[in-house]
Amino acid sequence: MKAQLINVKRRVKPILLTPDEARSNQAKLLVIDVQNPKFMTRMIPGGQRLNIDVLLKDIPSNQPVLIACLTGQRSFIAAQQLIQRGYCQVYVLKGGLMAWQRAGYSVWLT
């Protein structure tokens, strides 16, 4: 008798945080920037670049993670991939770094 393969994908969506919510929780979050490094010009202070500063295998799956990019689109896709890999506390910066700057928060220029 063959074992039945059950394909159960997690249907959990990342949690969107406004810049104010992200800033107030920043000390508890590992901030990961997923912008294309070829075009990257700014990032949240204290943030790390995925695959440059930090590798996915080095992030514990229970670590609260804030994913950021310029507009939030790439972040959402990256966050969904993290959730599918078993990460349970995944947040996306709503509106990306553009919203972060509009809210008056500082950025690092790269």
Secondary structure, 3 states (H helix, E strand, C coil): CCCCCCCCCCCCCCEEECHHHHHHHHHHCEEEECCCCCCCCEECCCCEEECCCECHHHCCCCCCEEEECCCCHHHHHHHHHHHHCCCCCEEEECCHHHHHHHCCCCCEEC
